[in-house]
């Protein structure tokens, strides 16, 4: 996974399409997990003074895991559903699908 580089100075923004606007880390992660199909390159960006900042889904999840106000059971369910979905649908089988899903979070 990692960053797309779209928030760097001089990035080619003509390749970027706004999919939607979400408010808050929990909602942003939830929407990213639903929209991620493994084909499109999705970027999570925030507008900050001085420019854009890109966030990885793992960064959002880690922040939420350490937030005492977050429902941990719901967060776990969202992440588990995201991990399971591509693995269960993988044409190469479940085991290779799990390997690919784990690699996305490193």
Beta strands, then each sheet from edge to edge (+ up, - down):
strand 1: 44-48
strand 2: 51-55
sheet 1: 1+ 2-
end
